[in-house]
Amino acid sequence: MGATETLARYGATATAAHIPEDILHEGKRCFINFLAVALYASRDPSLDILLEVYRREGGGRHASIAGVGPRTTLQNAALANGYLGHLEDYDDTHFPTVIHPSSPTLPAALAVGEQMGASGRDALVASILGMEICCRIGMAVHPYHYDAGWHITGTCGVFGSAIAAGRLLGLDTPAMIRAMGIAGTQASGVREVFGSMTKPFHPGRSAQSGVLAALLAQGGFSSSPTILEGRRGFGAVLSTESHWDRATDGLGERWELQKNGLKPYACGVVIHPLIDAMIGLRSKPGVSAETVASISARVHPLVLELVDRPNPQVGLEGKFSYQHSMAVGLIDGAAFPAQYTDDRVHDPAVEALRDRIDATIDSEMAEDAAEVTLTLKGGISYRVVIANATGAPENPLTDAQLEEKFRVLTGDVLPKARVERLLNLLWHLDQVTHMGEVLALARPRRRSIRQ
Amino acid sequence: MGATETLARYGATATAAHIPEDILHEGKRCFINFLAVALYASRDPSLDILLEVYRREGGGRHASIAGVGPRTTLQNAALANGYLGHLEDYDDTHFPTVIHPSSPTLPAALAVGEQMGASGRDALVASILGMEICCRIGMAVHPYHYDAGWHITGTCGVFGSAIAAGRLLGLDTPAMIRAMGIAGTQASGVREVFGSMTKPFHPGRSAQSGVLAALLAQGGFSSSPTILEGRRGFGAVLSTESHWDRATDGLGERWELQKNGLKPYACGVVIHPLIDAMIGLRSKPGVSAETVASISARVHPLVLELVDRPNPQVGLEGKFSYQHSMAVGLIDGAAFPAQYTDDRVHDPAVEALRDRIDATIDSEMAEDAAEVTLTLKGGISYRVVIANATGAPENPLTDAQLEEKFRVLTGDVLPKARVERLLNLLWHLDQVTHMGEVLALARPRRRSIRQ
């Protein structure tokens, strides 16, 4: 049996009983994290460009977009939610492949689940299977595929979406094989567009492609049964090497989702251990922005290459400044989007602290590690060593930290009571009887612009 | 100026006055050929799978699908028409690259043109520029790109569609560059799915991707300005080599569309010179199916490799049988879809003639050439040499042959008077004031299934 058939069969037939408790829990965490970042991103003006296309297009009000009042079609909702999930670069990351599995996959499960009135348990299982298969396909072609210039979230994402949508549509194995064929030949997204709106468009388009593939497969549309491993298939054409045993070995026994991490901080991951260190240091006796004489860090070489910006002038630049991130880490104890506004980078206290921070390269240091020494004006020094930054698989975001992230990111989008109800529902997703309940909470009642 | 900017600027600013008369005429021929094959294909049951997805989805009735009563959204119409254009493998072919430029490009111009009420002249210019740029991008990456496993019509097609749609939307050069970026990163379609419905899905999806790209670019969506030539762009990621001067040199002076051919026969191109020969022989004195003793052909090696089927059992097999194709060529003087039905392959006269046909390889023979010797029972022999099959750029389908193809293919889909009005309108496309007039004629008034 080839990889396509093996994975399609698994996606079509594995049940909740086959999924370990910790993976089911991880799936809920993905939903919470995804909706936190998508709801936050829904305030971005770029979403209006998509919504205007949808408004002119019309169509059934079948599926919700996070943070948007009116519903839209399955395909449009999938695209918009995939876009929102990745827009802030704040979604989950499968560490071995740098795939962001939630952004292309969950929108498919949300759209199809909402329209069909699927249970939360079914949506959860469909999403877990979709994300797992997406990451496994990534493992088969990584690192060759990404190194060749592909945005792996856009390409492998079509499979996550097709599996999630196909599963909720009740596709049997032959239909799921067809769905993978139709989805896989739509795999696309090159890294050239990084830095533009077209980057988060990739998981959006993947989500849509997978939904369309599943719908067509359901109708009997034919495709190749060997889209992954075939001579002119995904592996051969989109990668210089592919190892399909890495995708199929231990299916149902070991889980790639265990290597999926949720980001605590709204900036590039190379800065994360440094923020961890600052949050650790702020509770030491006598430490405050005013009492600090100097802060010096030993860092992985990428820090100075990518994020050495002592004087950021706008909020977005702050996300690429280790100095700013460390300063707000000490002052605010956080690095949420609120720490990366234009106002925050010009705050005099933050500016003054930034000037006292520097870093030197330690070529022995791991990418998610750092060592920071803080010296008080009185001469006392504290040293903190971070071995694995928060959010890495070895040091996952705690459920409490994830809840805080959810509350902070959704606080300006939904009323406080709604935030708590939604959070509670997501922690109990496997007991939700109709996915529409979840989505109804994620749509604001009144929005001046987008009603 | 890079290739992306050069081509986008040309697509946004060239006018009808910059396009030679013979290319404007070729553009009209592409419309006639495209609508002939799309209308014919609209009777295929696989279209119902797409239409059922559309029906459930709903949406504005803005754009027509060839042969379908109700209109649908721009994106859906573009996808369906691109699918229909390529479904029968009977569309145009840019010989140097084997791109079928009409199928991904014309649906974009038809959809946007219909909704906006564009003039026929504007739709014609937009389509010519789209197809030309699509083929030129193909030239830059051919043959490396196709050899790597890409279906070049699906991949390069997104640019044809984006240019055609963007042009009709009135995008300026910066917006057209964005449209190319958004379209180019959606380029997809692998050859693994050949032989299934997902192959014609490729130009359909390309058409849709280009329309979406143009709509988003119009709204200000940002993308990369170097999607073609960039370090992680289309050429670098989807091809082992790319030569962008081949895409940009002589823009507006020499035309790739001059190398675009329209197929006279509804079968694989390697059989075409043999059918030409039979049609030439049937007018010789004394020649009929009954009087023939034997027919022997000297052919390119691919003929025996690909299409040696002495006894086809179903119509589709007839398309891959040189014996059947030559027999109907002599008896019917044609090789339209009507010559490839199940009934026709079992016709006793056709079977009897097939048995008297054989071919031998001549390794010196060109792929679009053949030599056929026909011997009558009385002993008289005729020999015909075909140097370039009809439909090759060196021996184009005549306007009269194209009209016959149009009439034959649309005859069962539209009433006879409508066929003639539509054909007349397409020959005068540059004088049509509103593209809706053209599309209205391509929608049947009464269709039992698809109203």
Interface residues (C-beta under 8 A of the other chain):
Chain A: S46 D48 I49 L50 E52 V53 R56 E57 G58 G59 G60 H62 T73 L74 Q75 A148 G149 W150 G154 G181 I182 G184 T185 Q186 A187 S188 G189 V190 R191 E192 V193 F194 G195 S196 M197 T198 F201 H202 R205 L212 L215 L216 G219 G220 F221 S222 S223 S224 T226 I227 G230 R231 R232 G233 F234 A236 V237 L238
Chain B: S46 D48 I49 L50 E52 V53 R56 E57 G58 G59 G60 H62 T73 L74 Q75 A148 G149 W150 G154 G181 I182 G184 T185 Q186 A187 S188 G189 V190 R191 E192 V193 F194 G195 S196 M197 T198 F201 H202 R205 L212 L215 L216 G219 G220 F221 S222 S223 S224 T226 I227 G230 R231 R232 G233 F234 A236 V237 L238
